[in-house]
Amino acid sequence: RSTLFPYTTLFRSMTAKNKIKIKWAGGNGKVKYQIAYKQEGSGTWKNVVTDKRQVTLKNLKSKKYYYIKLRTVKKSGGKNTYGSWSPVKKIKVK
């Protein structure tokens, strides 16, 4: 956890059926969340930024594993401050 950024973001639940729906807990105040995900075997992380505490990742390949991590982002003084990444979760899309 970053000492400059006191918010911790943790996964609360995930479901997968042709898409992955993710819910999480953590953060407070006016913050955004950055979700990074990639398909197993791919070296490229894709990013999604939202201000809600849940997101649905669509257009995923079925019967493939995906890795997902998230962190909190807070804008202050025109600069973004990032929390540490959550542990990476692995989930199979059905």
C-alpha positions in Angstrom: 0.0 0.0 0.0 1.3 3.4 -0.9 2.0 5.7 2.0 1.0 8.7 -0.1 -2.4 7.3 -0.9 -4.3 5.8 2.0 -7.0 4.0 0.1 -7.1 0.2 -0.4 -9.3 -1.4 -3.0 -10.3 -5.0 -2.7 -12.4 -7.4 -4.8 -15.9 -8.2 -3.4 -17.2 -10.5 -6.1 -16.8 -11.6 -9.7 -19.0 -13.5 -12.0 -18.3 -14.6 -15.6 -20.6 -15.7 -18.3 -19.5 -14.3 -21.7 -18.6 -11.2 -19.7 -17.1 -10.5 -16.3 -19.0 -8.5 -13.8 -16.7 -7.2 -11.0 -17.7 -5.5 -7.7 -15.3 -4.2 -5.1 -15.0 -2.4 -1.8 -12.6 0.3 -0.7 -11.8 3.9 -1.3 -13.9 6.8 -0.1 -14.6 10.4 -1.2 -14.4 11.4 -4.8 -12.2 8.8 -6.3 -12.1 6.8 -9.5 -11.1 3.2 -10.0 -8.7 1.8 -12.7 -9.4 -1.8 -13.7 -6.7 -3.6 -15.7 -7.4 -7.0 -17.4 -5.7 -9.3 -19.9 -6.3 -12.7 -21.4 -4.1 -15.5 -20.2 -1.1 -15.6 -22.6 -1.4 -12.0 -23.7 1.2 -9.5 -22.6 -1.1 -6.5 -23.0 -3.2 -5.1 -20.1 -6.3 -3.3 -21.1 -7.6 -0.5 -18.8 -11.0 0.7 -17.8 -11.6 3.8 -15.5 -14.8 4.3 -13.7 -16.2 6.2 -10.7 -18.6 3.4 -9.7 -17.8 0.4 -7.5 -18.7 -2.2 -10.2 -17.9 -2.7 -13.9 -18.8 -5.3 -16.5 -16.1 -6.3 -19.0 -17.8 -7.4 -22.3 -16.7 -8.9 -25.6 -14.5 -11.5 -23.9 -13.6 -14.9 -25.4 -15.5 -17.8 -23.8 -13.6 -20.7 -22.2 -10.5 -18.4 -21.7 -8.9 -17.3 -18.5 -8.5 -13.6 -17.7 -6.4 -11.8 -15.1 -7.8 -8.8 -13.4 -6.4 -6.2 -11.0 -7.7 -2.8 -9.8 -6.6 0.3 -7.9 -7.9 3.6 -6.8 -7.1 6.9 -8.5 -7.6 10.3 -6.9 -7.1 13.6 -8.7 -5.6 16.3 -6.6 -4.0 19.5 -7.7 -4.3 18.5 -11.3 -2.3 15.3 -10.8 -3.5 11.8 -10.4 -2.4 9.9 -7.3 -2.6 6.1 -7.6 -3.2 3.5 -4.9 -1.4 0.2 -5.0 -2.8 -2.6 -7.3 -4.9 -5.2 -5.7 -3.7 -8.8 -5.9 -4.3 -10.2 -9.4 -7.4 -12.4 -9.7 -7.7 -15.2 -12.3 -11.2 -16.0 -13.6 -12.5 -18.2 -16.5 -15.2 -16.9 -18.8 -17.9 -19.5 -19.3 
